Amino acid sequence: MKHNLLSRKATCNSHGQDSSYFLGWEEYEKHPYDVVRNSTGIIQMGLAENQLSFDILEAWLAKNPDASMLKRGNVSVFKELALFQDYHGMPIFKDSLAEFMSEIRGNKVRFDPNKLVLTAGATSANETLLFCLADPGEAFLLPTPYYPGFDRDLKWRTGVEIIPIHCSSSNEFQITETAVEEAYRRAQKRNIKVKGVLITNPSNPLGTTVSRSELHMLLRFVAAKGIHLISDEIYSGTVFDSPAFVSISEAIMEIKDYNKILDQVHIVYSLSKDLGLPGFRVGAIYSDNNSVIAAATKMSSFGLVSSQTQHLLSAMLSDKKFTGKYIMENKKRLKERHDMLVLGLREARISCLNSNAGLFCWVDMRHLLSSKTIEGEIKLWKKILYEVGLNISPGSSCHCTEPGWFRVCFANISQETLELAMQRLKAFVNSGHRSGIQRKLIGNSKKLSLSKWVFGLSSSEGDSGR
């Protein structure tokens, strides 16, 4: 196809499929680990997917077949669900989702279903909010390190810029007022108008909750600048250890004259991580800004949640006995698996950031670098990918400015596979970076060009959907 027959969007290279984040997935798909068919294959530890509590979901489905068989009280609702659905969503599902969001937050805050906009996952929710809040060329400030997919989700179609708020390991990557102000000044020097700040709480890739003091600082900052704050809280139900999760919806109530900035604060949520259902494509925007809700509702027609999915999940989330059991047991399992990874890393003489949430750890491999540069980080990443057979995400793909940090996921693989991964990593470290596996993948794989992706964007799939 001749390029001049296509749009600039179709022919540009800004989507980010050539980032390290995506290339690791690509190599995994060529040589996936399988205990029987490919025991020396690559183990996928770059996928933030929660597969630890599927048995609880499946047990509920077995006890409630009507929900998945398109019935309500033994009466078929097939025709009702198959016909036209407006973009406001099913009231019964929005009610149950709003209640579930409150339950996740310990019922410390309540959510009005009329202020919810349903979207096809958090990816759609974030992009829709950016369309509502900023014009092309304007910017949002994001603390680093951040989820690689934001380069795609926030920038690719909207034309909005991302200005990084540089956070440091010196204070465990906490967001400081100094760093936020510095990022704002950098935008001003470039004559870029800042329209808001976007945070992930809990953080992807750090696996930590944002503290109450950080939230209060950010609320004061957006109030002073007259800009927006988006809190992406899709991992809010994965907090398995102290300190407890504090939602922006809770923190704002503690700010003096909070009513003056209510319409500047917005929440993104999804069932992809907390409930482990990325394939269902269920996301939501919550906002007290009536204009944002009205505009986002109109935009949601481009990415609706199917009526069938809403029917099933409204029944599931309305079952309070189920949701209570799920939330508690899922957190327990996440902590057990997290602790297993941390112990395995420690035995390999590798440490990680103290974390209390998420489906991953932020792992410190700076002592394994041949040089304390991004090139040194990528050299180590290639060894771990091709020789050790582990797909993990290098910190540079998350825009971390300190080479040697990696995101390692633990909830998408079995306990046995995680133990094998740790055995491989330990052997690699003990052998002075010479893996005992010695697979012949490097020569068969395409050359990875640093210039293409070190400062590139994210993968096309992005953590198996948000």
Secondary structure, 3 states (H helix, E strand, C coil): CCHHHCCHHHHCCCCCCCCHHHHHHHHHHHCECECCCECCCEEECCCCCCCCCHHHHHHHHHHCHHHHCCEECCEECHHHHHCCCCCCCCHHHHHHHHHHHHHHCCCCCCCCHHHEEEECHHHHHHHHHHHHHCCCCCEEEEECCCCCCHHHHHHHCCCCEEEEECCCHHHCCCCCHHHHHHHHHHHHHCCCCEEEEEEECCCCCCCCCCCHHHHHHHHHHHHHHCCEEEEECCCHHHCCCCCCCCCHHHHHHHCCCHHHCHHHEEEEEECCCCCCCHHHCCEEEEECCHHHHHHHHHHHHHCCCCHHHHHHHHHHHHCHHHHHHHHHHHHHHHHHHHHHHHHHHHHCCCEECCCCCCCEEEEECHHHCCCCCHHHHHHHHHHHHHHHCEECEEHHHHCCCCCCEEEEECCCCCHHHHHHHHHHHHHHHHCCCCCCCCCCCCCCCCCCCHHHHCCCCCCCCCCCCC
